[in-house]
Amino acid sequence: MKKLTLLLILALGGLSACQKEVVQPASPQAYSAVYTINPSDWSTSNNGISYSTTFNIPELSNAIFDHGAVIVYLSFDDNIYEALPEVFDGISYGAIHSPGAVTVDYHAVDGSNVSAPGGVVYAKIILINAQQLSMHPGLNLKDYNAVKNTFGIR
């Protein structure tokens, strides 16, 4: 188990497009990582209508993709984290995932152009195995503190 944990930490450390500050395996069935997204990490493919950044996450297995949970929280101050999707000040923030990757994106609700964030944004990405998730059927996944306490995330 210690070897698996060390391998997961090393794998997460070398494969993201954004700087990862903290990697913390929470329990055998839940994993958490905090990424620092610098302004230059955001990209647009539609002339500023939306921006996105993608994280390579090899721990996001087919089993988690098919039956587990991938929860993404964003913070603009590394203090208060909001679960995605979220709309704030007319900007819609969302996340999509596939095996091995999570993409965070945002766009204006009215379809107008937006600017890339001028400061650092923090993303907490939590992966939960379906078996572990099924043991907590009433868990509010939008409440980071509830998820943190339930799965022992530090």
C-alpha positions as CSV (number, residue, x, y, z in Angstrom):
1,M,0.0,0.0,0.0
2,K,2.9,2.4,0.8
3,K,4.4,1.7,-2.6
4,L,1.0,2.3,-4.3
5,T,0.6,5.6,-2.4
6,L,4.2,6.7,-3.4
7,L,3.6,5.7,-7.0
8,L,0.3,7.8,-7.1
9,I,2.1,10.8,-5.6
10,L,4.9,10.6,-8.2
11,A,2.5,10.1,-11.1
12,L,0.4,13.0,-10.1
13,G,3.4,15.2,-9.7
14,G,4.8,14.8,-13.2
15,L,1.8,14.7,-15.4
16,S,-0.3,17.9,-15.0
17,A,-0.3,21.0,-17.2
18,C,-0.6,23.2,-14.2
19,Q,1.5,23.4,-11.1
20,K,0.4,21.0,-8.4
21,E,1.0,22.2,-4.8
22,V,-0.3,19.4,-2.8
23,V,-1.0,15.7,-3.5
24,Q,-2.7,13.8,-0.8
25,P,-4.1,10.3,-1.0
26,A,-7.1,10.4,1.4
27,S,-8.1,6.8,1.9
28,P,-7.7,3.6,-0.1
29,Q,-10.8,4.6,-2.2
30,A,-10.5,8.4,-2.3
31,Y,-7.8,10.6,-3.7
32,S,-7.3,14.3,-3.6
33,A,-5.0,16.7,-5.4
34,V,-4.7,20.5,-5.3
35,Y,-3.5,22.2,-8.5
36,T,-2.3,25.8,-8.9
37,I,-3.6,27.2,-12.2
38,N,-1.5,30.2,-13.4
39,P,-3.0,32.8,-15.8
40,S,-0.8,31.3,-18.6
41,D,-2.3,27.8,-18.1
42,W,-5.7,28.9,-19.5
43,S,-6.3,28.6,-23.3
44,T,-9.0,29.6,-25.7
45,S,-9.9,28.0,-29.0
46,N,-12.8,30.4,-29.8
47,N,-11.2,33.9,-29.6
48,G,-12.1,34.4,-25.9
49,I,-15.7,33.1,-25.8
50,S,-14.5,30.5,-23.3
51,Y,-11.2,29.4,-21.6
52,S,-10.1,26.0,-20.3
53,T,-7.3,24.0,-18.8
54,T,-6.8,20.3,-18.6
55,F,-5.2,18.1,-15.9
56,N,-3.7,14.7,-16.7
57,I,-4.8,12.4,-13.9
58,P,-3.8,8.8,-14.4
59,E,-5.6,7.8,-11.2
60,L,-8.9,8.6,-12.9
61,S,-9.5,5.0,-14.0
62,N,-12.2,3.6,-16.1
63,A,-13.8,2.2,-12.9
64,I,-14.0,5.6,-11.3
65,F,-15.1,7.2,-14.6
66,D,-17.9,4.6,-15.1
67,H,-19.1,4.2,-11.5
68,G,-17.3,6.5,-9.1
69,A,-17.3,10.3,-8.5
70,V,-15.0,13.0,-9.8
71,I,-15.6,16.2,-7.9
72,V,-13.9,19.5,-8.8
73,Y,-13.8,22.6,-6.6
74,L,-12.3,26.0,-7.5
75,S,-10.9,28.7,-5.3
76,F,-9.6,32.2,-6.2
77,D,-8.0,32.7,-2.8
78,D,-6.9,29.1,-1.7
79,N,-9.4,29.5,1.2
80,I,-12.9,29.1,0.0
81,Y,-13.6,26.3,-2.5
82,E,-16.8,26.1,-4.5
83,A,-18.0,22.9,-6.2
84,L,-18.4,22.9,-10.0
85,P,-20.6,23.6,-11.9
86,E,-21.0,27.1,-10.5
87,V,-22.2,30.5,-11.9
88,F,-20.6,33.6,-10.3
89,D,-20.8,37.2,-11.5
90,G,-22.2,36.0,-14.9
91,I,-19.5,33.5,-15.5
92,S,-20.3,29.8,-15.7
93,Y,-17.5,27.5,-14.4
94,G,-17.7,23.8,-15.2
95,A,-15.6,20.6,-15.4
96,I,-15.7,17.6,-17.7
97,H,-13.8,14.4,-17.2
98,S,-12.7,11.3,-19.0
99,P,-10.4,8.4,-18.0
100,G,-7.1,10.0,-17.2
101,A,-8.1,13.7,-17.5
102,V,-10.2,16.5,-16.1
103,T,-10.8,19.8,-17.9
104,V,-12.0,22.9,-16.2
105,D,-13.6,25.6,-18.3
106,Y,-15.6,28.9,-18.0
107,H,-17.6,31.2,-20.2
108,A,-19.9,34.2,-19.9
109,V,-23.5,33.1,-19.3
110,D,-24.7,35.6,-22.0
111,G,-22.2,34.3,-24.6
112,S,-20.0,37.4,-24.7
113,N,-16.2,37.2,-24.6
114,V,-14.4,36.8,-21.3
115,S,-10.8,37.4,-20.3
116,A,-8.4,34.8,-18.8
117,P,-8.1,35.1,-15.1
118,G,-5.4,37.6,-14.1
119,G,-4.4,35.7,-11.0
120,V,-3.8,32.3,-9.7
121,V,-6.8,29.9,-9.4
122,Y,-6.7,26.7,-7.3
123,A,-8.5,23.5,-8.3
124,K,-9.1,20.6,-5.9
125,I,-9.9,17.4,-7.7
126,I,-11.3,14.5,-5.7
127,L,-11.7,11.0,-7.0
128,I,-13.9,8.5,-5.1
129,N,-14.3,4.9,-5.9
130,A,-18.0,3.7,-6.4
131,Q,-17.8,1.2,-3.5
132,Q,-16.7,3.9,-1.1
133,L,-19.2,6.3,-2.4
134,S,-22.1,3.8,-2.0
135,M,-21.3,3.6,1.7
136,H,-22.3,7.3,2.1
137,P,-25.6,7.6,0.1
138,G,-26.6,10.9,1.7
139,L,-23.3,12.7,1.3
140,N,-23.6,16.2,-0.2
141,L,-20.8,16.2,-2.8
142,K,-21.2,20.0,-3.3
143,D,-20.1,20.5,0.3
144,Y,-16.3,20.3,0.3
145,N,-16.1,20.0,4.1
146,A,-18.5,17.2,4.2
147,V,-16.5,15.3,1.5
148,K,-13.3,16.1,3.3
149,N,-14.5,14.8,6.7
150,T,-16.2,11.7,5.3
151,F,-13.2,10.5,3.3
152,G,-10.4,11.7,5.7
153,I,-8.9,14.2,3.2
154,R,-6.3,16.3,4.8
